[in-house]
């Protein structure tokens, strides 16, 4: 997931993606705690995707505030 794809989405779509990624992050943390996690790199990727979505949401909010 890259930033240009995220900028094309609406804020509602971004929030839905954010919820899904946070659920995935929870599940990955649970798997790590129980010793079942095989792909540890996925945790880092999910964290970064969450950060990307939050950044784009904040940018869109700032643009909306500046337009008013």
C-alpha positions in Angstrom: 0.0 0.0 0.0 1.5 3.3 -1.0 0.6 6.9 -0.3 -0.7 7.7 -3.8 -3.3 4.8 -3.5 -4.3 6.1 -0.1 -4.7 9.7 -1.3 -7.2 8.6 -3.9 -9.5 7.0 -1.2 -12.2 8.8 0.7 -11.8 9.4 4.5 -14.5 6.8 5.2 -12.6 4.2 3.1 -9.4 5.1 4.9 -11.0 4.7 8.3 -12.3 1.3 7.3 -8.8 0.2 6.2 -7.5 1.6 9.5 -9.9 -0.5 11.5 -9.0 -3.7 9.5 -5.2 -3.0 9.9 -5.6 -2.5 13.7 -7.5 -5.8 14.0 -4.7 -7.5 12.0 -2.1 -5.9 14.2 -3.9 -7.2 17.3 -4.1 -10.7 15.9 -0.4 -10.6 15.0 0.5 -9.5 18.5 -1.6 -12.3 19.9 0.1 -14.8 17.6 3.5 -13.5 18.7 2.7 -13.9 22.3 1.6 -17.5 21.9 4.6 -18.4 19.7 2.6 -19.0 16.5 3.8 -16.0 14.5 5.8 -17.1 11.5 6.1 -14.0 9.4 7.5 -11.4 11.9 8.1 -8.8 9.1 4.3 -8.5 8.7 4.0 -6.8 12.1 6.3 -4.0 10.9 4.5 -3.7 7.5 1.1 -3.4 9.3 2.5 -0.7 11.7 3.8 1.3 8.8 0.5 1.0 6.9 -1.3 2.3 9.9 1.0 5.2 10.1 0.6 6.0 6.4 -3.2 5.9 6.7 -3.1 8.2 9.7 -0.8 10.6 7.9 -3.1 10.8 4.9 -6.2 11.3 7.1 -4.5 14.1 8.9 -3.5 15.7 5.6 -7.0 15.5 4.4 -8.3 17.0 7.6 -5.8 19.9 7.4 -6.8 20.6 3.8 -10.5 20.6 4.7 -9.8 23.0 7.6 -7.7 25.3 5.4 -10.5 25.4 2.7 -13.0 26.8 5.3 
